[in-house]
Amino acid sequence: MDVDTGITSEVFTIKSEIKLIDIFNDIIYKKSQVIFDYVESLDIDEDSKIIVIGTYFTGVGIVKRLSEKYENILLIDIYPHLKEMLDTDIGGNIEKSIDFSSNLELIYSGDVVIDTTGFGGITPEQSSKFNVDAFIIEDPVAEDNDELLKNKNNIHERLNNVNSPNKAILKTKGIDTKTSGTMTLTIGVLTNVLDKCLKREGVLYSACEMGFFEEVIFKEQDIAKFIELTDKKALKVSTIKPFSCDEIILEELSKIESKMI
C-alpha cells in the first residue's frame, strides 16, 4: 500500500497501486474473453476471416485476444489514427501485426463479423447486406435505466437484418451504468469507489485521475498522450486511517459481467 503523510503528520494520503489503464484492461478483457469463447464454440476454421468493426476500446481488445489463435483478422474503423492503439498496452500486448483499414466497404469481406460500433454505428441498412457464418454485435446499453438511450438503441434491428446462422449479442453490465462502453464503465467504477471511500470513517476526501479522454483521442487525436494520462494511479485518498484502495476498486470491477445472449 502506497502511503504518504498529508498536510500534517496526523493525516495520510493513500494511493492505489491500480492504474487507470489497469481498469480499462480489466473491463476490456472481460469483453474480449467472452467473444473469444463464443468464436471458439463456433468451431470455425482457423483461417476464416474475422472482421471487427470499431476500435475504441472493445475492438482493440477483441482483435488482440483473437489474434492469439486466429491469423486472418481485420480491424476496421473510420478513424485512421486509432490504428495506433494496436501498438499500446490497451487490451493487452501482442507481438504479431494485425491488419487495419478505414475502408468500410471491407466490412462485408469476412466470414465472422463483430460489430462494436454501438450508437450511430453500422446502420440497419448496412446490416442487411451481411451474409456471414457468424455475426456478433455489442449492446451499447448496459442496464436499460435510461429511456432515451433505450429507444435510440437499434442493435436488435441491425441483428435481425443480418443473414447468418449464428447471431449473438455481447452484453456488459453490473454497476448500474447507462451504457456498456469501457470508458463509461471505468468512470462508473471510479465514481462508486469515490462514494465508498467518502463513507469510510476517517476519510477527509478522495480523488481520481480520470479526465475527459474522449477529447484527447478523437479531437486531439493524440494516442500517446492518452496512454500517458492513463498510466497513473487511479485513486488517492486523504484519511486519518490508511486502508487498501485497491481492494475497493477490485470489488467494483468484480461486479462487471460480460456475457453472450
NORPEMO-V901862 format. One record per backbone hydrogen bond with DSSP energy under -0.5 kcal/mol. CO is the residue of the C=O (numbers start at 1). NH is the residue of the N-H. E is the energy in kcal/mol with one decimal. If there is no record, write none. Layout:
((CO | NH | E) (CO | NH | E))
//
This chain:
((1 | 3 | -0.7) (2 | 15 | -2.5) (4 | 13 | -3.3) (8 | 6 | -0.9) (8 | 11 | -1.2) (11 | 6 | -4.1) (12 | 14 | -0.6) (12 | 239 | -2.7) (13 | 4 | -2.7) (14 | 237 | -2.7) (15 | 2 | -1.0) (18 | 234 | -2.8) (19 | 23 | -1.4) (20 | 24 | -2.3) (21 | 25 | -2.4) (22 | 26 | -1.9) (23 | 27 | -2.0) (24 | 28 | -2.7) (25 | 29 | -2.4) (26 | 30 | -1.7) (27 | 31 | -1.8) (28 | 32 | -2.9) (29 | 33 | -2.6) (30 | 34 | -1.4) (31 | 35 | -1.7) (32 | 36 | -2.4) (33 | 37 | -2.6) (34 | 38 | -2.0) (35 | 39 | -2.7) (36 | 40 | -2.5) (37 | 41 | -1.8) (38 | 42 | -0.9) (39 | 42 | -0.8) (39 | 44 | -0.7) (40 | 43 | -1.4) (45 | 48 | -1.9) (46 | 71 | -1.0) (46 | 72 | -0.6) (48 | 50 | -0.5) (49 | 51 | -0.5) (49 | 111 | -2.8) (49 | 112 | -2.2) (50 | 74 | -2.6) (51 | 53 | -0.5) (51 | 114 | -2.8) (52 | 54 | -0.6) (52 | 76 | -2.9) (53 | 116 | -2.6) (55 | 60 | -2.1) (57 | 61 | -1.7) (58 | 62 | -2.7) (59 | 63 | -2.4) (60 | 64 | -2.0) (61 | 65 | -2.3) (62 | 66 | -2.9) (63 | 67 | -2.0) (65 | 68 | -1.2) (66 | 69 | -1.9) (66 | 70 | -3.2) (71 | 73 | -1.5) (72 | 50 | -2.9) (73 | 99 | -0.9) (74 | 52 | -2.7) (74 | 76 | -0.5) (75 | 101 | -2.2) (76 | 54 | -3.2) (78 | 80 | -0.8) (79 | 82 | -1.6) (80 | 83 | -1.8) (81 | 84 | -1.6) (82 | 85 | -1.7) (83 | 86 | -1.7) (84 | 87 | -1.6) (85 | 88 | -1.6) (89 | 92 | -2.2) (99 | 75 | -2.5) (101 | 77 | -2.1) (102 | 104 | -0.9) (103 | 106 | -1.8) (104 | 107 | -1.6) (105 | 108 | -0.9) (106 | 109 | -1.9) (111 | 133 | -1.9) (111 | 134 | -1.5) (112 | 51 | -3.2) (113 | 115 | -0.5) (113 | 136 | -2.8) (114 | 53 | -3.1) (114 | 116 | -0.7) (115 | 138 | -2.6) (118 | 121 | -1.6) (123 | 127 | -2.4) (124 | 128 | -1.5) (126 | 129 | -1.5) (127 | 130 | -1.7) (130 | 163 | -2.2) (132 | 165 | -0.5) (134 | 113 | -2.3) (135 | 168 | -1.9) (136 | 115 | -3.4) (137 | 170 | -2.7) (138 | 140 | -0.6) (140 | 180 | -2.1) (146 | 150 | -2.5) (147 | 151 | -2.3) (148 | 152 | -1.6) (149 | 153 | -1.4) (154 | 158 | -2.3) (155 | 159 | -2.8) (156 | 160 | -2.4) (157 | 161 | -1.5) (158 | 162 | -0.6) (159 | 162 | -1.0) (162 | 164 | -0.9) (163 | 132 | -1.7) (166 | 135 | -2.8) (168 | 137 | -2.1) (169 | 171 | -0.7) (169 | 261 | -2.5) (170 | 139 | -2.7) (171 | 259 | -2.2) (173 | 257 | -3.0) (177 | 143 | -1.0) (178 | 142 | -2.0) (181 | 185 | -2.9) (182 | 186 | -2.2) (183 | 187 | -2.3) (184 | 188 | -2.4) (185 | 189 | -2.6) (186 | 190 | -2.3) (187 | 191 | -2.8) (188 | 192 | -2.3) (189 | 193 | -2.3) (190 | 194 | -2.7) (191 | 195 | -2.0) (192 | 196 | -2.3) (193 | 197 | -2.6) (194 | 198 | -2.2) (195 | 199 | -1.2) (196 | 200 | -0.5) (197 | 200 | -1.4) (200 | 203 | -1.5) (202 | 240 | -2.1) (205 | 238 | -3.0) (207 | 236 | -2.6) (211 | 213 | -1.6) (212 | 215 | -1.2) (212 | 216 | -0.6) (213 | 217 | -2.4) (214 | 218 | -2.8) (214 | 219 | -0.5) (215 | 219 | -1.6) (215 | 220 | -2.8) (216 | 222 | -2.6) (221 | 223 | -0.7) (222 | 226 | -1.8) (223 | 227 | -2.4) (224 | 228 | -2.0) (225 | 229 | -2.3) (226 | 230 | -1.8) (227 | 231 | -0.9) (230 | 21 | -2.2) (230 | 232 | -1.0) (232 | 20 | -2.1) (234 | 209 | -1.4) (235 | 16 | -2.3) (236 | 207 | -2.8) (237 | 14 | -2.8) (237 | 239 | -0.6) (238 | 204 | -2.8) (238 | 205 | -1.1) (239 | 12 | -3.5) (243 | 245 | -0.7) (244 | 248 | -0.8) (245 | 249 | -1.9) (246 | 250 | -2.9) (247 | 251 | -1.8) (248 | 252 | -1.7) (249 | 253 | -2.5) (250 | 254 | -2.1) (252 | 255 | -1.2) (253 | 256 | -1.3) (257 | 173 | -2.0) (259 | 171 | -2.9))
//
